[in-house]
Amino acid sequence: MGRGRQKAKQTRAARKLKYLTTDTDYSQLQKELSNKKQDQANEEAKAQDGEEDLSDYASWAAKSASSAELLKENISLKTAMAKMTSSYEKGNQKP
């Protein structure tokens, strides 16, 4: 679609909105606005729940990190023991 046709459509839509006269339903508007206030309160409650979830995640992450450190230490100890055992066996071999 060329720019001319696109601009003509936009102009037509703008003109339609500008000159369109509708009666405003204030009771419906009030309902919509009151629902938004309730939605905002619900969103704030959900945000607080999210913070609790984050604190749970933080405690889990700390626990997992300490477990990972213990695992690293355990693996390095096993490696050291294996090296010591192999060097001990090499030293005690009979020719």
C-alpha positions in Angstrom: 0.0 0.0 0.0 1.4 3.4 -1.0 1.9 6.3 1.4 -1.0 8.2 -0.2 -3.5 5.6 0.5 -2.2 5.0 4.0 -2.3 8.7 4.8 -5.9 9.0 3.4 -7.0 6.1 5.7 -5.4 7.8 8.7 -7.0 11.1 7.8 -10.4 9.5 7.4 -10.1 7.7 10.7 -9.0 10.9 12.5 -11.9 12.9 10.9 -14.3 10.1 12.0 -13.0 10.3 15.6 -13.1 14.1 15.6 -16.6 14.6 14.5 -18.2 11.5 16.1 -20.6 12.5 18.7 -21.5 9.9 21.3 -23.2 10.2 24.6 -20.8 9.4 27.5 -22.1 6.8 29.9 -20.8 8.1 33.1 -22.0 5.2 35.2 -20.0 2.8 33.0 -17.0 5.1 33.3 -17.3 5.1 37.1 -17.5 1.2 37.1 -14.3 1.0 34.9 -12.4 3.4 37.1 -13.5 1.7 40.4 -12.4 -1.6 38.9 -9.0 -0.2 38.1 -8.6 0.8 41.8 -9.4 -2.8 42.8 -7.0 -4.1 40.2 -4.2 -1.9 41.5 -4.8 -3.2 45.1 -4.7 -6.8 43.7 -1.5 -6.0 41.9 0.1 -4.6 45.0 -0.9 -7.7 46.9 0.7 -9.9 44.2 3.8 -7.8 44.3 4.2 -8.4 48.0 3.7 -12.1 47.4 6.4 -11.9 44.8 8.7 -10.4 47.4 8.1 -13.3 49.7 8.8 -15.6 46.8 12.1 -13.8 46.2 13.1 -14.2 49.8 12.3 -17.9 49.6 14.4 -18.0 46.4 17.2 -16.2 48.1 17.3 -18.6 51.0 17.2 -21.6 48.6 20.0 -20.0 46.5 22.2 -19.5 49.6 21.6 -23.1 50.7 22.4 -24.4 47.2 25.6 -22.3 47.1 26.8 -23.7 50.4 26.0 -27.2 49.2 28.0 -26.6 46.0 31.0 -25.4 48.0 30.9 -28.5 50.1 30.7 -30.6 47.0 33.7 -28.8 45.5 35.7 -29.5 48.7 34.6 -33.1 48.8 35.7 -33.6 45.1 39.0 -31.9 45.8 39.6 -34.1 48.8 38.8 -37.2 46.8 41.3 -36.1 44.1 44.0 -35.4 46.6 43.4 -38.8 48.2 43.6 -40.5 44.8 46.9 -38.8 44.0 48.3 -39.7 47.4 47.2 -43.3 47.0 48.7 -43.6 43.5 52.0 -42.1 44.6 52.1 -44.4 47.7 51.5 -47.4 45.5 54.2 -46.4 43.1 56.7 -46.0 46.0 55.9 -49.4 47.5 56.1 -51.4 44.3 58.6 -54.3 44.3 60.8 -54.6 41.2 
